[in-house]
Amino acid sequence: MLEAVTKSERISFAALVKNLPDYASDLGKNLTMLAGESILSPQQRAGAFLVSAMAVRHAKLAQAFTEEFANDLSQDALQAAQTIAAIMPVYNLYYRFAGLSGVAEYDEMPLKLRLSSLSKINVPEQDSELWIVAVSAVNACASCLKAHEPAAREAGASAQQIQAVVRIAAVISALATVLDSGQK
């Protein structure tokens, strides 16, 4: 069961950066820098923050980023980011298994799971492919990255934009580790 973050549990972006322990100060600096990453459109950047927070399963971060970037995500973009973050882990896990097993037959077998919501998202393909790359990087799915990195490029994303969403995912992953560790 998904649990909503209550008002008392919420943390703002600014408080998040300010309250990081000294040993994680680089993460705060990186987070602030990436929040202004100009190689990405505001929507691409906001979506990358949200899908990454959801991919690392951190409700407080997802809430903080949803609020911080509320003006940069239309309702369609918010829905698309949430859909990508919810559905891509199914593909990531399955195709990571298929690759690690070394059995080519698994790549050829139909998945036989309902995953049609990805086909219904309403954002530019470049944005959705960038967000898919971010989630697939968090979930370490080589097969998905090999498929979606070229798809992102075909949709018009540059190597710098692709790297930017992965940098966002990496920092958010590390940030979630620090926040969940309970270390001061």
GUVEXKE-18222 format. One record per atom (N, C-alpha, C): atom name; residue number from 1; x, y, z. Coordinates in Angstrom, 3 decimals, decimal comma, always signed. Layout:
<recs>
REC:CA:NUM:X:Y:Z .
...
</recs>
This chain:
<recs>
REC:N:1:+0,836:-1,182:+0,000 .
REC:CA:1:+0,000:+0,000:+0,000 .
REC:C:1:+0,881:+1,246:+0,000 .
REC:N:2:+0,592:+2,159:-0,903 .
REC:CA:2:+1,346:+3,403:-0,960 .
REC:C:2:+0,891:+4,323:+0,156 .
REC:N:3:+1,845:+4,946:+0,789 .
REC:CA:3:+1,508:+5,869:+1,854 .
REC:C:3:+1,858:+7,279:+1,435 .
REC:N:4:+0,906:+8,166:+1,627 .
REC:CA:4:+1,130:+9,561:+1,290 .
REC:C:4:+2,054:+10,184:+2,337 .
REC:N:5:+2,797:+11,161:+1,900 .
REC:CA:5:+3,646:+11,905:+2,825 .
REC:C:5:+2,767:+12,955:+3,484 .
REC:N:6:+2,668:+12,903:+4,817 .
REC:CA:6:+1,835:+13,872:+5,516 .
REC:C:6:+2,514:+15,239:+5,509 .
REC:N:7:+1,730:+16,264:+5,788 .
REC:CA:7:+2,281:+17,619:+5,805 .
REC:C:7:+3,445:+17,749:+6,760 .
REC:N:8:+3,361:+17,100:+7,907 .
REC:CA:8:+4,431:+17,209:+8,901 .
REC:C:8:+5,700:+16,487:+8,443 .
REC:N:9:+5,578:+15,538:+7,520 .
REC:CA:9:+6,732:+14,792:+7,032 .
REC:C:9:+7,376:+15,437:+5,805 .
REC:N:10:+6,693:+16,379:+5,207 .
REC:CA:10:+7,203:+17,005:+3,989 .
REC:C:10:+8,454:+17,817:+4,268 .
REC:N:11:+9,273:+17,903:+3,243 .
REC:CA:11:+10,481:+18,709:+3,344 .
REC:C:11:+10,595:+19,514:+2,055 .
REC:N:12:+10,954:+20,766:+2,189 .
REC:CA:12:+11,119:+21,596:+1,001 .
REC:C:12:+12,484:+21,328:+0,370 .
REC:N:13:+12,607:+21,700:-0,877 .
REC:CA:13:+13,868:+21,551:-1,598 .
REC:C:13:+14,976:+22,301:-0,854 .
REC:N:14:+14,694:+23,547:-0,472 .
REC:CA:14:+15,700:+24,363:+0,209 .
REC:C:14:+16,098:+23,745:+1,551 .
REC:N:15:+15,125:+23,268:+2,314 .
REC:CA:15:+15,426:+22,642:+3,610 .
REC:C:15:+16,200:+21,349:+3,412 .
REC:N:16:+15,876:+20,638:+2,372 .
REC:CA:16:+16,582:+19,397:+2,059 .
REC:C:16:+18,071:+19,663:+1,872 .
REC:N:17:+18,380:+20,654:+1,049 .
REC:CA:17:+19,781:+21,000:+0,776 .
REC:C:17:+20,454:+21,530:+2,040 .
REC:N:18:+19,766:+22,397:+2,754 .
REC:CA:18:+20,340:+23,034:+3,947 .
REC:C:18:+20,613:+22,043:+5,070 .
REC:N:19:+19,772:+21,038:+5,216 .
REC:CA:19:+19,867:+20,133:+6,363 .
REC:C:19:+20,662:+18,860:+6,101 .
REC:N:20:+21,334:+18,777:+4,988 .
REC:CA:20:+22,171:+17,604:+4,741 .
REC:C:20:+23,352:+17,596:+5,696 .
REC:N:21:+23,769:+16,421:+6,148 .
REC:CA:21:+24,959:+16,363:+7,008 .
REC:C:21:+26,191:+16,849:+6,257 .
REC:N:22:+27,180:+17,297:+6,996 .
REC:CA:22:+28,407:+17,822:+6,396 .
REC:C:22:+29,038:+16,843:+5,418 .
REC:N:23:+29,024:+15,555:+5,753 .
REC:CA:23:+29,669:+14,582:+4,874 .
REC:C:23:+28,965:+14,445:+3,522 .
REC:N:24:+27,731:+14,962:+3,427 .
REC:CA:24:+26,979:+14,885:+2,171 .
REC:C:24:+26,795:+16,260:+1,528 .
REC:N:25:+27,609:+17,223:+1,929 .
REC:CA:25:+27,427:+18,584:+1,410 .
REC:C:25:+27,589:+18,658:-0,109 .
REC:N:26:+28,436:+17,808:-0,673 .
REC:CA:26:+28,570:+17,810:-2,135 .
REC:C:26:+27,254:+17,455:-2,819 .
REC:N:27:+26,466:+16,586:-2,187 .
REC:CA:27:+25,177:+16,218:-2,771 .
REC:C:27:+24,249:+17,428:-2,838 .
REC:N:28:+24,247:+18,229:-1,782 .
REC:CA:28:+23,434:+19,444:-1,782 .
REC:C:28:+23,870:+20,414:-2,862 .
REC:N:29:+25,174:+20,577:-3,018 .
REC:CA:29:+25,697:+21,467:-4,061 .
REC:C:29:+25,349:+20,934:-5,443 .
REC:N:30:+25,492:+19,622:-5,622 .
REC:CA:30:+25,147:+19,021:-6,913 .
REC:C:30:+23,653:+19,136:-7,200 .
REC:N:31:+22,832:+18,929:-6,183 .
REC:CA:31:+21,386:+19,027:-6,348 .
REC:C:31:+20,990:+20,441:-6,786 .
REC:N:32:+21,562:+21,433:-6,135 .
REC:CA:32:+21,273:+22,830:-6,482 .
REC:C:32:+21,725:+23,139:-7,910 .
REC:N:33:+22,914:+22,677:-8,262 .
REC:CA:33:+23,432:+22,901:-9,613 .
REC:C:33:+22,542:+22,220:-10,648 .
REC:N:34:+22,152:+20,978:-10,385 .
REC:CA:34:+21,325:+20,235:-11,345 .
REC:C:34:+19,918:+20,799:-11,462 .
REC:N:35:+19,419:+21,428:-10,404 .
REC:CA:35:+18,094:+22,056:-10,449 .
REC:C:35:+18,066:+23,210:-11,440 .
REC:N:36:+19,229:+23,725:-11,776 .
REC:CA:36:+19,318:+24,799:-12,768 .
REC:C:36:+19,968:+24,344:-14,067 .
REC:N:37:+20,084:+23,047:-14,272 .
REC:CA:37:+20,749:+22,497:-15,470 .
REC:C:37:+20,079:+23,025:-16,737 .
REC:N:38:+20,798:+23,875:-17,478 .
REC:CA:38:+20,204:+24,557:-18,630 .
REC:C:38:+20,219:+23,739:-19,912 .
REC:N:39:+20,918:+22,617:-19,942 .
REC:CA:39:+20,932:+21,783:-21,146 .
REC:C:39:+19,579:+21,087:-21,330 .
REC:N:40:+18,811:+20,998:-20,243 .
REC:CA:40:+17,475:+20,394:-20,274 .
REC:C:40:+16,414:+21,485:-20,241 .
REC:N:41:+15,280:+21,212:-20,869 .
REC:CA:41:+14,153:+22,139:-20,728 .
REC:C:41:+13,651:+22,039:-19,288 .
REC:N:42:+12,925:+23,056:-18,815 .
REC:CA:42:+12,384:+22,965:-17,456 .
REC:C:42:+11,552:+21,695:-17,241 .
REC:N:43:+10,772:+21,307:-18,234 .
REC:CA:43:+9,949:+20,101:-18,104 .
REC:C:43:+10,818:+18,844:-18,042 .
REC:N:44:+11,838:+18,771:-18,886 .
REC:CA:44:+12,731:+17,608:-18,864 .
REC:C:44:+13,430:+17,484:-17,515 .
REC:N:45:+13,915:+18,607:-17,017 .
REC:CA:45:+14,625:+18,625:-15,735 .
REC:C:45:+13,692:+18,223:-14,598 .
REC:N:46:+12,511:+18,830:-14,540 .
REC:CA:46:+11,554:+18,528:-13,478 .
REC:C:46:+11,141:+17,055:-13,520 .
REC:N:47:+10,878:+16,558:-14,702 .
REC:CA:47:+10,499:+15,152:-14,837 .
REC:C:47:+11,617:+14,222:-14,426 .
REC:N:48:+12,853:+14,573:-14,752 .
REC:CA:48:+13,998:+13,741:-14,368 .
REC:C:48:+14,128:+13,679:-12,849 .
REC:N:49:+13,914:+14,791:-12,174 .
REC:CA:49:+13,955:+14,792:-10,715 .
REC:C:49:+12,856:+13,890:-10,151 .
REC:N:50:+11,643:+14,024:-10,671 .
REC:CA:50:+10,524:+13,249:-10,138 .
REC:C:50:+10,684:+11,752:-10,411 .
REC:N:51:+10,981:+11,369:-11,663 .
REC:CA:51:+11,095:+9,925:-11,951 .
REC:C:51:+12,243:+9,302:-11,168 .
REC:N:52:+13,315:+10,051:-10,969 .
REC:CA:52:+14,450:+9,521:-10,215 .
REC:C:52:+14,082:+9,299:-8,751 .
REC:N:53:+13,377:+10,252:-8,162 .
REC:CA:53:+12,951:+10,100:-6,767 .
REC:C:53:+12,004:+8,917:-6,615 .
REC:N:54:+11,105:+8,762:-7,567 .
REC:CA:54:+10,191:+7,621:-7,518 .
REC:C:54:+10,951:+6,317:-7,748 .
REC:N:55:+11,919:+6,327:-8,649 .
REC:CA:55:+12,676:+5,108:-8,953 .
REC:C:55:+13,505:+4,639:-7,754 .
REC:N:56:+13,971:+5,575:-6,935 .
REC:CA:56:+14,718:+5,179:-5,734 .
REC:C:56:+13,770:+4,955:-4,547 .
REC:N:57:+12,479:+5,026:-4,819 .
REC:CA:57:+11,430:+4,705:-3,846 .
REC:C:57:+11,466:+5,616:-2,613 .
REC:N:58:+11,612:+6,905:-2,868 .
REC:CA:58:+11,708:+7,842:-1,751 .
REC:C:58:+10,574:+8,861:-1,828 .
REC:N:59:+9,524:+8,613:-1,050 .
REC:CA:59:+8,320:+9,434:-1,102 .
REC:C:59:+8,572:+10,892:-0,739 .
REC:N:60:+9,403:+11,135:+0,264 .
REC:CA:60:+9,669:+12,525:+0,666 .
REC:C:60:+10,373:+13,296:-0,437 .
REC:N:61:+11,327:+12,657:-1,106 .
REC:CA:61:+12,000:+13,330:-2,222 .
REC:C:61:+11,029:+13,569:-3,366 .
REC:N:62:+10,223:+12,578:-3,681 .
REC:CA:62:+9,248:+12,735:-4,768 .
REC:C:62:+8,309:+13,903:-4,466 .
REC:N:63:+7,856:+13,992:-3,224 .
REC:CA:63:+6,970:+15,088:-2,827 .
REC:C:63:+7,695:+16,438:-2,914 .
REC:N:64:+8,921:+16,485:-2,415 .
REC:CA:64:+9,687:+17,734:-2,448 .
REC:C:64:+9,905:+18,202:-3,883 .
REC:N:65:+10,232:+17,279:-4,774 .
REC:CA:65:+10,499:+17,663:-6,155 .
REC:C:65:+9,213:+18,008:-6,897 .
REC:N:66:+8,127:+17,321:-6,586 .
REC:CA:66:+6,836:+17,653:-7,204 .
REC:C:66:+6,453:+19,087:-6,847 .
REC:N:67:+6,666:+19,452:-5,588 .
REC:CA:67:+6,334:+20,819:-5,154 .
REC:C:67:+7,320:+21,836:-5,714 .
REC:N:68:+8,604:+21,507:-5,694 .
REC:CA:68:+9,630:+22,442:-6,173 .
REC:C:68:+9,449:+22,764:-7,654 .
REC:N:69:+9,092:+21,765:-8,429 .
REC:CA:69:+9,021:+21,935:-9,881 .
REC:C:69:+7,587:+21,969:-10,410 .
REC:N:70:+6,631:+22,283:-9,533 .
REC:CA:70:+5,210:+22,262:-9,913 .
REC:C:70:+4,915:+23,130:-11,132 .
REC:N:71:+5,590:+24,256:-11,241 .
REC:CA:71:+5,325:+25,162:-12,374 .
REC:C:71:+5,959:+24,690:-13,674 .
REC:N:72:+6,830:+23,688:-13,603 .
REC:CA:72:+7,539:+23,219:-14,793 .
REC:C:72:+6,920:+21,972:-15,415 .
REC:N:73:+5,954:+21,371:-14,724 .
REC:CA:73:+5,305:+20,163:-15,228 .
REC:C:73:+3,814:+20,407:-15,416 .
REC:N:74:+3,352:+20,286:-16,660 .
REC:CA:74:+1,913:+20,328:-16,901 .
REC:C:74:+1,291:+19,083:-16,267 .
REC:N:75:-0,017:+19,046:-16,188 .
REC:CA:75:-0,684:+17,860:-15,646 .
REC:C:75:-0,344:+16,634:-16,495 .
REC:N:76:-0,300:+16,791:-17,820 .
REC:CA:76:+0,076:+15,678:-18,703 .
REC:C:76:+1,502:+15,210:-18,437 .
REC:N:77:+2,413:+16,154:-18,229 .
REC:CA:77:+3,813:+15,799:-17,976 .
REC:C:77:+3,960:+15,118:-16,619 .
REC:N:78:+3,249:+15,604:-15,613 .
REC:CA:78:+3,277:+14,975:-14,299 .
REC:C:78:+2,775:+13,531:-14,408 .
REC:N:79:+1,662:+13,356:-15,107 .
REC:CA:79:+1,097:+12,011:-15,293 .
REC:C:79:+2,073:+11,115:-16,060 .
REC:N:80:+2,720:+11,664:-17,076 .
REC:CA:80:+3,685:+10,885:-17,863 .
REC:C:80:+4,866:+10,453:-17,004 .
REC:N:81:+5,395:+11,370:-16,222 .
REC:CA:81:+6,539:+11,046:-15,362 .
REC:C:81:+6,156:+9,971:-14,349 .
REC:N:82:+5,000:+10,113:-13,746 .
REC:CA:82:+4,543:+9,118:-12,773 .
REC:C:82:+4,342:+7,757:-13,440 .
REC:N:83:+3,790:+7,754:-14,634 .
REC:CA:83:+3,565:+6,501:-15,368 .
REC:C:83:+4,886:+5,826:-15,696 .
REC:N:84:+5,840:+6,594:-16,189 .
REC:CA:84:+7,160:+6,037:-16,521 .
REC:C:84:+7,823:+5,459:-15,275 .
REC:N:85:+7,764:+6,192:-14,172 .
REC:CA:85:+8,388:+5,724:-12,938 .
REC:C:85:+7,691:+4,480:-12,388 .
REC:N:86:+6,395:+4,341:-12,660 .
REC:CA:86:+5,651:+3,180:-12,169 .
REC:C:86:+5,831:+1,955:-13,061 .
REC:N:87:+5,881:+2,135:-14,364 .
REC:CA:87:+5,861:+1,004:-15,299 .
REC:C:87:+7,253:+0,531:-15,697 .
REC:N:88:+8,208:+1,439:-15,859 .
REC:CA:88:+9,536:+1,019:-16,327 .
REC:C:88:+10,230:+0,007:-15,412 .
REC:N:89:+10,044:+0,040:-14,095 .
REC:CA:89:+10,686:-0,998:-13,279 .
REC:C:89:+10,274:-2,428:-13,653 .
REC:N:90:+9,076:-2,599:-14,189 .
REC:CA:90:+8,664:-3,930:-14,645 .
REC:C:90:+9,570:-4,374:-15,788 .
REC:N:91:+9,726:-3,505:-16,769 .
REC:CA:91:+10,624:-3,807:-17,891 .
REC:C:91:+12,068:-3,960:-17,392 .
REC:N:92:+12,495:-3,036:-16,538 .
REC:CA:92:+13,876:-3,056:-16,046 .
REC:C:92:+14,221:-4,369:-15,370 .
REC:N:93:+13,351:-4,811:-14,491 .
REC:CA:93:+13,641:-6,048:-13,776 .
REC:C:93:+13,616:-7,246:-14,725 .
REC:N:94:+12,593:-7,317:-15,575 .
REC:CA:94:+12,485:-8,469:-16,471 .
REC:C:94:+13,685:-8,549:-17,418 .
REC:N:95:+14,011:-7,432:-18,047 .
REC:CA:95:+15,091:-7,478:-19,039 .
REC:C:95:+16,472:-7,545:-18,381 .
REC:N:96:+16,587:-7,083:-17,158 .
REC:CA:96:+17,828:-7,300:-16,420 .
REC:C:96:+17,981:-8,803:-16,127 .
REC:N:97:+16,880:-9,444:-15,710 .
REC:CA:97:+16,889:-10,892:-15,520 .
REC:C:97:+17,262:-11,607:-16,816 .
REC:N:98:+16,615:-11,235:-17,910 .
REC:CA:98:+16,882:-11,904:-19,189 .
REC:C:98:+18,352:-11,778:-19,568 .
REC:N:99:+18,914:-10,605:-19,389 .
REC:CA:99:+20,321:-10,396:-19,714 .
REC:C:99:+21,259:-11,157:-18,801 .
REC:N:100:+20,971:-11,137:-17,512 .
REC:CA:100:+21,839:-11,809:-16,553 .
REC:C:100:+21,755:-13,331:-16,651 .
REC:N:101:+20,604:-13,827:-17,074 .
REC:CA:101:+20,456:-15,287:-17,176 .
REC:C:101:+21,311:-15,854:-18,301 .
REC:N:102:+21,568:-15,037:-19,306 .
REC:CA:102:+22,345:-15,510:-20,447 .
REC:C:102:+21,547:-16,402:-21,385 .
REC:N:103:+20,249:-16,518:-21,180 .
REC:CA:103:+19,388:-17,355:-22,016 .
REC:C:103:+18,652:-16,455:-23,006 .
REC:N:104:+19,044:-16,500:-24,255 .
REC:CA:104:+18,473:-15,631:-25,286 .
REC:C:104:+16,976:-15,838:-25,458 .
REC:N:105:+16,495:-17,010:-25,165 .
REC:CA:105:+15,073:-17,318:-25,331 .
REC:C:105:+14,184:-16,349:-24,549 .
REC:N:106:+14,634:-15,888:-23,375 .
REC:CA:106:+13,820:-14,977:-22,568 .
REC:C:106:+13,595:-13,633:-23,264 .
REC:N:107:+14,571:-13,199:-24,045 .
REC:CA:107:+14,412:-11,949:-24,794 .
REC:C:107:+13,334:-12,070:-25,863 .
REC:N:108:+13,131:-13,264:-26,361 .
REC:CA:108:+12,175:-13,499:-27,444 .
REC:C:108:+10,764:-13,792:-26,940 .
REC:N:109:+10,640:-14,185:-25,694 .
REC:CA:109:+9,334:-14,560:-25,149 .
REC:C:109:+8,498:-13,309:-24,875 .
REC:N:110:+7,181:-13,367:-25,155 .
REC:CA:110:+6,324:-12,223:-24,810 .
REC:C:110:+6,268:-12,058:-23,295 .
REC:N:111:+6,213:-10,824:-22,854 .
REC:CA:111:+6,223:-10,539:-21,423 .
REC:C:111:+4,921:-10,959:-20,737 .
REC:N:112:+3,827:-10,872:-21,455 .
REC:CA:112:+2,501:-11,279:-20,970 .
REC:C:112:+2,089:-10,513:-19,716 .
REC:N:113:+2,391:-9,237:-19,690 .
REC:CA:113:+1,952:-8,337:-18,631 .
REC:C:113:+1,322:-7,110:-19,264 .
REC:N:114:+0,346:-6,551:-18,605 .
REC:CA:114:-0,324:-5,353:-19,119 .
REC:C:114:+0,539:-4,130:-18,785 .
REC:N:115:+1,053:-3,490:-19,827 .
REC:CA:115:+1,916:-2,324:-19,664 .
REC:C:115:+1,569:-1,248:-20,696 .
REC:N:116:+0,304:-1,168:-21,072 .
REC:CA:116:-0,112:-0,286:-22,162 .
REC:C:116:-0,116:+1,193:-21,792 .
REC:N:117:-0,062:+1,520:-20,514 .
REC:CA:117:-0,158:+2,936:-20,132 .
REC:C:117:+1,002:+3,762:-20,665 .
REC:N:118:+2,154:+3,146:-20,929 .
REC:CA:118:+3,273:+3,903:-21,505 .
REC:C:118:+2,939:+4,440:-22,887 .
REC:N:119:+2,102:+3,727:-23,618 .
REC:CA:119:+1,750:+4,173:-24,973 .
REC:C:119:+0,761:+5,331:-24,953 .
REC:N:120:+0,232:+5,658:-23,795 .
REC:CA:120:-0,795:+6,696:-23,685 .
REC:C:120:-0,282:+8,011:-23,113 .
REC:N:121:+1,015:+8,090:-22,836 .
REC:CA:121:+1,521:+9,330:-22,246 .
REC:C:121:+1,540:+10,438:-23,298 .
REC:N:122:+1,360:+11,658:-22,813 .
REC:CA:122:+1,163:+12,794:-23,714 .
REC:C:122:+2,227:+13,878:-23,463 .
REC:N:123:+3,481:+13,527:-23,743 .
REC:CA:123:+4,582:+14,484:-23,707 .
REC:C:123:+5,439:+14,227:-24,938 .
REC:N:124:+6,305:+15,175:-25,294 .
REC:CA:124:+7,201:+14,924:-26,424 .
REC:C:124:+8,033:+13,662:-26,190 .
REC:N:125:+8,265:+12,919:-27,256 .
REC:CA:125:+9,015:+11,669:-27,154 .
REC:C:125:+10,395:+11,882:-26,533 .
REC:N:126:+11,024:+12,995:-26,858 .
REC:CA:126:+12,345:+13,271:-26,289 .
REC:C:126:+12,266:+13,292:-24,763 .
REC:N:127:+11,256:+13,932:-24,210 .
REC:CA:127:+11,107:+13,997:-22,751 .
REC:C:127:+10,886:+12,607:-22,166 .
REC:N:128:+9,955:+11,858:-22,744 .
REC:CA:128:+9,666:+10,532:-22,192 .
REC:C:128:+10,879:+9,612:-22,292 .
REC:N:129:+11,616:+9,670:-23,374 .
REC:CA:129:+12,798:+8,817:-23,511 .
REC:C:129:+13,893:+9,213:-22,516 .
REC:N:130:+14,051:+10,493:-22,268 .
REC:CA:130:+15,024:+10,928:-21,260 .
REC:C:130:+14,636:+10,399:-19,879 .
REC:N:131:+13,360:+10,460:-19,552 .
REC:CA:131:+12,904:+9,985:-18,245 .
REC:C:131:+13,046:+8,465:-18,141 .
REC:N:132:+12,799:+7,766:-19,243 .
REC:CA:132:+12,981:+6,307:-19,258 .
REC:C:132:+14,446:+5,963:-19,032 .
REC:N:133:+15,349:+6,718:-19,636 .
REC:CA:133:+16,780:+6,496:-19,423 .
REC:C:133:+17,126:+6,692:-17,945 .
REC:N:134:+16,591:+7,737:-17,324 .
REC:CA:134:+16,885:+7,991:-15,908 .
REC:C:134:+16,433:+6,823:-15,032 .
REC:N:135:+15,204:+6,354:-15,232 .
REC:CA:135:+14,687:+5,236:-14,439 .
REC:C:135:+15,488:+3,969:-14,706 .
REC:N:136:+15,812:+3,725:-15,967 .
REC:CA:136:+16,570:+2,522:-16,319 .
REC:C:136:+17,984:+2,563:-15,750 .
REC:N:137:+18,558:+3,754:-15,637 .
REC:CA:137:+19,880:+3,886:-15,016 .
REC:C:137:+19,795:+3,574:-13,525 .
REC:N:138:+18,793:+4,117:-12,849 .
REC:CA:138:+18,610:+3,823:-11,425 .
REC:C:138:+18,462:+2,318:-11,218 .
REC:N:139:+17,716:+1,673:-12,086 .
REC:CA:139:+17,439:+0,246:-11,941 .
REC:C:139:+18,479:-0,645:-12,616 .
REC:N:140:+19,542:-0,045:-13,126 .
REC:CA:140:+20,684:-0,774:-13,686 .
REC:C:140:+20,295:-1,807:-14,733 .
REC:N:141:+19,418:-1,409:-15,645 .
REC:CA:141:+19,006:-2,331:-16,706 .
REC:C:141:+19,769:-2,012:-17,989 .
REC:N:142:+20,795:-2,798:-18,257 .
REC:CA:142:+21,616:-2,577:-19,451 .
REC:C:142:+20,803:-2,714:-20,725 .
REC:N:143:+19,915:-3,700:-20,783 .
REC:CA:143:+19,105:-3,907:-21,995 .
REC:C:143:+18,218:-2,701:-22,272 .
REC:N:144:+17,592:-2,178:-21,229 .
REC:CA:144:+16,712:-1,014:-21,401 .
REC:C:144:+17,517:+0,218:-21,800 .
REC:N:145:+18,692:+0,381:-21,212 .
REC:CA:145:+19,545:+1,515:-21,576 .
REC:C:145:+20,024:+1,401:-23,021 .
REC:N:146:+20,363:+0,184:-23,439 .
REC:CA:146:+20,807:-0,020:-24,829 .
REC:C:146:+19,691:+0,254:-25,817 .
REC:N:147:+18,445:+0,073:-25,414 .
REC:CA:147:+17,308:+0,358:-26,287 .
REC:C:147:+16,895:+1,825:-26,233 .
REC:N:148:+16,897:+2,414:-25,051 .
REC:CA:148:+16,317:+3,760:-24,903 .
REC:C:148:+17,314:+4,898:-25,049 .
REC:N:149:+18,602:+4,655:-24,875 .
REC:CA:149:+19,581:+5,717:-25,144 .
REC:C:149:+19,544:+6,081:-26,626 .
REC:N:150:+19,580:+5,105:-27,553 .
REC:CA:150:+19,455:+5,472:-28,976 .
REC:C:150:+18,076:+6,054:-29,313 .
REC:N:151:+17,040:+5,572:-28,635 .
REC:CA:151:+15,702:+6,123:-28,883 .
REC:C:151:+15,642:+7,591:-28,460 .
REC:N:152:+16,299:+7,919:-27,351 .
REC:CA:152:+16,348:+9,318:-26,911 .
REC:C:152:+17,087:+10,171:-27,938 .
REC:N:153:+18,179:+9,654:-28,465 .
REC:CA:153:+18,927:+10,393:-29,492 .
REC:C:153:+18,096:+10,568:-30,758 .
REC:N:154:+17,395:+9,493:-31,166 .
REC:CA:154:+16,537:+9,575:-32,351 .
REC:C:154:+15,422:+10,597:-32,156 .
REC:N:155:+14,991:+10,777:-30,928 .
REC:CA:155:+13,948:+11,759:-30,621 .
REC:C:155:+14,510:+13,174:-30,504 .
REC:N:156:+15,843:+13,309:-30,645 .
REC:CA:156:+16,450:+14,634:-30,647 .
REC:C:156:+17,290:+14,984:-29,438 .
REC:N:157:+17,411:+14,075:-28,472 .
REC:CA:157:+18,217:+14,362:-27,284 .
REC:C:157:+19,703:+14,266:-27,621 .
REC:N:158:+20,470:+15,137:-27,037 .
REC:CA:158:+21,919:+15,113:-27,220 .
REC:C:158:+22,555:+14,225:-26,151 .
REC:N:159:+23,800:+13,869:-26,365 .
REC:CA:159:+24,538:+13,096:-25,357 .
REC:C:159:+24,600:+13,879:-24,045 .
REC:N:160:+24,723:+15,191:-24,123 .
REC:CA:160:+24,789:+16,020:-22,916 .
REC:C:160:+23,466:+15,985:-22,148 .
REC:N:161:+22,345:+15,976:-22,864 .
REC:CA:161:+21,050:+15,893:-22,189 .
REC:C:161:+20,868:+14,528:-21,529 .
REC:N:162:+21,270:+13,479:-22,226 .
REC:CA:162:+21,170:+12,138:-21,668 .
REC:C:162:+22,043:+12,032:-20,419 .
REC:N:163:+23,267:+12,548:-20,522 .
REC:CA:163:+24,145:+12,526:-19,354 .
REC:C:163:+23,534:+13,333:-18,204 .
REC:N:164:+22,895:+14,445:-18,511 .
REC:CA:164:+22,309:+15,292:-17,466 .
REC:C:164:+21,226:+14,549:-16,682 .
REC:N:165:+20,346:+13,814:-17,372 .
REC:CA:165:+19,304:+13,100:-16,621 .
REC:C:165:+19,903:+11,966:-15,794 .
REC:N:166:+20,975:+11,361:-16,286 .
REC:CA:166:+21,625:+10,297:-15,504 .
REC:C:166:+22,368:+10,896:-14,314 .
REC:N:167:+22,947:+12,075:-14,486 .
REC:CA:167:+23,582:+12,759:-13,353 .
REC:C:167:+22,543:+13,088:-12,288 .
REC:N:168:+21,367:+13,552:-12,705 .
REC:CA:168:+20,278:+13,828:-11,761 .
REC:C:168:+19,909:+12,550:-11,024 .
REC:N:169:+19,727:+11,461:-11,767 .
REC:CA:169:+19,368:+10,175:-11,149 .
REC:C:169:+20,438:+9,727:-10,157 .
REC:N:170:+21,703:+9,897:-10,517 .
REC:CA:170:+22,799:+9,463:-9,640 .
REC:C:170:+22,803:+10,248:-8,333 .
REC:N:171:+22,644:+11,553:-8,414 .
REC:CA:171:+22,662:+12,378:-7,201 .
REC:C:171:+21,448:+12,072:-6,330 .
REC:N:172:+20,292:+11,892:-6,947 .
REC:CA:172:+19,092:+11,588:-6,169 .
REC:C:172:+19,210:+10,208:-5,518 .
REC:N:173:+19,805:+9,264:-6,202 .
REC:CA:173:+20,025:+7,945:-5,615 .
REC:C:173:+20,923:+8,049:-4,381 .
REC:N:174:+22,007:+8,791:-4,499 .
REC:CA:174:+22,914:+8,983:-3,364 .
REC:C:174:+22,218:+9,739:-2,234 .
REC:N:175:+21,432:+10,732:-2,589 .
REC:CA:175:+20,701:+11,518:-1,594 .
REC:C:175:+19,729:+10,638:-0,809 .
REC:N:176:+19,017:+9,761:-1,504 .
REC:CA:176:+18,090:+8,851:-0,827 .
REC:C:176:+18,837:+7,943:+0,140 .
REC:N:177:+20,017:+7,500:-0,264 .
REC:CA:177:+20,845:+6,656:+0,617 .
REC:C:177:+21,184:+7,402:+1,909 .
REC:N:178:+21,602:+8,655:+1,764 .
REC:CA:178:+21,958:+9,464:+2,941 .
REC:C:178:+20,737:+9,687:+3,821 .
REC:N:179:+19,623:+10,072:+3,228 .
REC:CA:179:+18,436:+10,370:+4,015 .
REC:C:179:+17,911:+9,137:+4,739 .
REC:N:180:+17,988:+7,988:+4,107 .
REC:CA:180:+17,481:+6,756:+4,717 .
REC:C:180:+18,459:+6,132:+5,706 .
REC:N:181:+19,705:+6,574:+5,690 .
REC:CA:181:+20,701:+5,968:+6,573 .
REC:C:181:+20,533:+6,362:+8,031 .
REC:N:182:+19,914:+7,510:+8,264 .
REC:CA:182:+19,750:+7,998:+9,622 .
REC:C:182:+21,017:+8,579:+10,222 .
REC:N:183:+22,076:+8,669:+9,431 .
REC:CA:183:+23,351:+9,204:+9,910 .
REC:C:183:+23,329:+10,728:+9,875 .
REC:N:184:+23,881:+11,333:+10,877 .
REC:CA:184:+23,943:+12,801:+10,969 .
REC:C:184:+25,315:+13,300:+10,600 .
</recs>
